[in-house]
Amino acid sequence: MFLILWEFEVKPGYEERFEKVYGPGGDGAKLFRTDSKYRETRLVRDSFRAAIYLTVDFWDSRQEYEEFLRKRRAEYAAIEAIGEELKRKERRMGCFEMVED
């Protein structure tokens, strides 16, 4: 399992819209769901700093995620453009592989 972790600082007043775009039922996750190697998206908000959110996108593998981005780059960029008006900052915190026992 491969996952991508992003941190966002959302502009005041845009929290609800951000959650709709970036949450599990949002535009990004809907696009991801068109690929059978995508598993899920989770959205969490910081308990102490209400403007800070994290998304975690789960994929079968890094290769599958990268292949999806190559195939669907224009559609992904269009969703990101919508999100730009909602955010102050965005930072990819990392890409991780699950450790299996």
Backbone bond lengths (Angstrom), bond angles and torsions (degrees), N, CA, C in turn:
res aa  C-N    CA-C-N  psi(-1)  N-CA   C-N-CA  omega(-1)  CA-C   N-CA-C  phi
1 M - - - 1.456 - - 1.523 107.71 -
2 F 1.322 116.00 138.81 1.450 123.87 -179.68 1.525 107.88 -122.22
3 L 1.342 116.92 140.08 1.462 118.62 177.44 1.517 111.21 -138.99
4 I 1.329 114.97 150.59 1.457 123.94 179.30 1.519 107.03 -117.79
5 L 1.322 115.56 129.22 1.459 122.11 -177.17 1.524 109.07 -114.46
6 W 1.348 115.38 122.56 1.472 122.30 179.27 1.526 109.35 -118.65
7 E 1.328 115.53 145.57 1.462 121.58 173.03 1.524 108.13 -116.03
8 F 1.337 115.67 137.48 1.460 121.64 -179.72 1.520 110.00 -129.56
9 E 1.316 115.46 142.60 1.460 121.18 166.34 1.522 106.22 -110.20
10 V 1.324 115.69 117.44 1.460 122.23 -173.20 1.530 109.39 -93.68
11 K 1.321 115.60 140.97 1.461 120.78 177.24 1.530 109.98 -64.47
12 P 1.331 117.34 143.70 1.473 120.13 178.28 1.530 111.31 -56.11
13 G 1.309 115.57 135.79 1.459 120.80 179.00 1.518 114.65 88.66
14 Y 1.320 117.57 -7.78 1.465 121.59 -177.85 1.528 112.88 -107.76
15 E 1.324 117.26 7.66 1.455 121.08 -174.93 1.533 112.91 -59.13
16 E 1.312 117.30 -47.16 1.462 120.30 -177.79 1.527 111.07 -63.16
17 R 1.310 117.09 -44.73 1.474 120.77 179.02 1.530 110.48 -64.36
18 F 1.329 116.44 -41.93 1.457 120.37 178.01 1.538 110.23 -57.95
19 E 1.315 116.57 -45.95 1.460 120.76 -179.11 1.526 111.39 -61.38
20 K 1.312 117.36 -35.28 1.467 120.96 178.27 1.515 112.16 -70.91
21 V 1.332 117.72 -35.24 1.462 121.27 -179.02 1.527 111.13 -79.23
22 Y 1.329 117.31 -41.40 1.466 121.48 -171.31 1.525 114.86 -102.77
23 G 1.299 118.61 -5.77 1.459 121.40 -179.61 1.517 112.78 -76.81
24 P 1.337 116.97 -179.96 1.461 122.46 -177.77 1.531 114.28 -59.60
25 G 1.326 117.42 -25.50 1.459 120.52 177.46 1.517 112.95 -101.96
26 G 1.325 115.74 8.90 1.460 121.13 -173.80 1.519 114.98 -81.58
27 D 1.311 114.29 179.25 1.463 122.01 -175.58 1.532 112.73 -58.73
28 G 1.343 116.34 -42.74 1.461 119.37 -179.41 1.519 111.57 -64.89
29 A 1.307 116.87 -47.63 1.462 120.67 -179.91 1.530 111.31 -63.71
30 K 1.319 117.34 -36.42 1.471 120.03 177.38 1.522 110.21 -62.15
31 L 1.327 116.67 -42.92 1.457 119.72 177.35 1.524 110.16 -64.58
32 F 1.318 117.53 -45.89 1.461 120.81 179.11 1.521 111.76 -57.50
33 R 1.342 116.76 -38.67 1.464 120.70 -177.31 1.527 113.12 -64.05
34 T 1.310 118.10 -11.77 1.458 119.59 175.66 1.524 111.54 -72.73
35 D 1.323 116.94 -9.89 1.471 122.07 179.39 1.529 109.37 -108.69
36 S 1.302 116.96 128.50 1.470 121.14 -177.24 1.529 113.49 -69.17
37 K 1.324 118.66 -12.07 1.467 121.75 -179.47 1.539 112.22 -91.35
38 Y 1.297 117.03 -6.53 1.465 122.69 174.94 1.520 108.44 -80.59
39 R 1.341 117.04 141.83 1.458 121.09 -179.22 1.525 112.97 -110.08
40 E 1.330 118.69 -54.29 1.468 119.58 -179.85 1.519 110.81 -171.35
41 T 1.347 114.21 166.08 1.460 123.15 172.31 1.521 107.64 -124.38
42 R 1.305 115.26 137.49 1.467 121.21 173.47 1.518 108.60 -121.77
43 L 1.323 115.65 142.07 1.461 123.11 179.01 1.514 108.06 -123.87
44 V 1.335 116.35 128.15 1.468 120.60 177.37 1.521 108.98 -130.98
45 R 1.343 115.05 150.22 1.466 120.87 179.31 1.517 108.68 -115.60
46 D 1.310 116.46 141.98 1.462 122.94 179.22 1.526 109.07 -64.48
47 S 1.317 117.07 132.22 1.464 122.02 -178.77 1.523 113.44 -70.87
48 F 1.311 116.89 -22.72 1.461 120.87 -175.59 1.526 113.46 -108.57
49 R 1.316 116.61 -20.49 1.473 121.59 178.69 1.526 107.18 -128.62
50 A 1.323 115.94 94.93 1.472 121.79 -169.85 1.524 113.78 -60.33
51 A 1.311 118.64 -21.39 1.461 120.86 -178.38 1.524 113.06 -84.07
52 I 1.327 117.86 -6.92 1.460 121.86 -175.16 1.525 110.67 -99.65
53 Y 1.326 115.22 127.92 1.462 122.86 178.77 1.522 109.64 -128.30
54 L 1.318 114.66 155.83 1.459 122.26 170.13 1.518 108.34 -125.29
55 T 1.325 115.79 140.37 1.456 120.04 168.06 1.521 107.53 -115.60
56 V 1.321 114.45 146.41 1.458 121.32 174.87 1.527 106.64 -129.70
57 D 1.321 115.68 118.71 1.464 121.88 178.54 1.523 108.26 -106.38
58 F 1.327 116.87 127.61 1.459 122.64 -177.79 1.531 110.34 -106.68
59 W 1.333 115.39 130.66 1.458 123.32 178.81 1.527 108.81 -131.50
60 D 1.323 116.44 161.26 1.463 120.30 177.01 1.523 111.85 -62.25
61 S 1.350 116.83 -39.22 1.464 120.34 -178.08 1.522 109.83 -158.54
62 R 1.315 115.22 162.21 1.470 120.39 176.25 1.517 110.27 -61.29
63 Q 1.319 116.85 -40.84 1.458 121.11 -179.05 1.519 111.65 -60.75
64 E 1.337 116.22 -40.70 1.462 120.22 179.08 1.524 111.46 -65.87
65 Y 1.321 116.78 -40.92 1.463 121.88 177.39 1.528 110.56 -62.59
66 E 1.318 116.51 -48.18 1.468 120.36 -179.55 1.519 111.97 -63.59
67 E 1.331 116.68 -37.79 1.462 120.45 177.15 1.534 110.53 -64.66
68 F 1.326 116.56 -41.84 1.465 120.35 176.41 1.533 110.18 -57.89
69 L 1.332 117.13 -47.40 1.466 120.31 -179.69 1.523 111.85 -61.30
70 R 1.320 117.25 -38.76 1.479 119.76 178.10 1.534 110.53 -62.65
71 K 1.328 115.86 -43.21 1.470 120.44 -176.93 1.524 113.09 -73.44
72 R 1.341 116.93 -35.19 1.461 120.67 -170.00 1.530 113.29 -118.54
73 R 1.327 116.88 25.08 1.465 122.02 -174.91 1.526 112.84 -54.18
74 A 1.306 118.59 -44.39 1.469 121.59 -176.94 1.532 110.86 -64.52
75 E 1.319 117.45 -43.21 1.461 120.87 179.61 1.529 111.12 -66.94
76 Y 1.328 116.34 -40.39 1.463 121.10 177.85 1.528 110.31 -64.08
77 A 1.327 117.00 -42.27 1.466 121.27 178.75 1.529 111.36 -63.06
78 A 1.311 118.06 -35.90 1.467 121.14 179.04 1.532 110.68 -64.99
79 I 1.319 117.20 -38.98 1.463 120.55 177.59 1.522 110.13 -68.30
80 E 1.316 116.60 -42.08 1.470 120.66 177.69 1.530 111.05 -61.04
81 A 1.317 117.45 -35.84 1.466 121.07 178.86 1.532 110.44 -63.70
82 I 1.314 117.07 -38.74 1.471 120.91 176.55 1.523 109.29 -62.32
83 G 1.314 116.17 -43.32 1.452 121.44 -178.05 1.517 114.76 -67.62
84 E 1.311 118.05 -23.92 1.463 121.01 -177.62 1.530 112.58 -58.74
85 E 1.315 117.54 -34.96 1.466 120.12 -179.99 1.530 112.33 -72.18
86 L 1.328 117.36 -14.85 1.457 121.82 -175.95 1.525 113.54 -95.82
87 K 1.331 117.01 -16.21 1.460 121.36 -169.07 1.520 112.99 -115.19
88 R 1.324 114.89 147.72 1.463 121.36 168.75 1.519 110.05 -89.46
89 K 1.333 114.81 -43.83 1.464 121.14 -177.57 1.521 109.93 -141.73
90 E 1.326 114.05 154.84 1.459 121.60 175.66 1.526 106.73 -143.95
91 R 1.330 115.99 136.71 1.460 119.26 -178.77 1.517 109.18 -146.29
92 R 1.326 115.13 126.08 1.461 118.29 173.24 1.520 106.78 -77.71
93 M 1.312 115.62 117.61 1.462 120.83 -177.31 1.522 111.59 -83.63
94 G 1.305 117.05 -21.42 1.443 119.34 176.18 1.511 113.54 157.74
95 C 1.313 113.46 167.92 1.458 123.40 175.41 1.518 105.95 -121.56
96 F 1.308 117.00 130.71 1.456 121.51 -169.30 1.524 111.93 -131.31
97 E 1.320 114.69 147.81 1.454 122.79 173.20 1.521 108.03 -105.41
98 M 1.311 117.68 136.62 1.460 120.96 177.03 1.524 109.19 -67.79
99 V 1.316 115.42 140.96 1.460 121.95 176.54 1.522 107.09 -95.65
100 E 1.302 115.61 121.62 1.465 120.53 -179.03 1.520 109.87 -97.76
101 D 1.333 116.92 148.77 1.470 121.77 176.07 1.515 110.13 -73.77
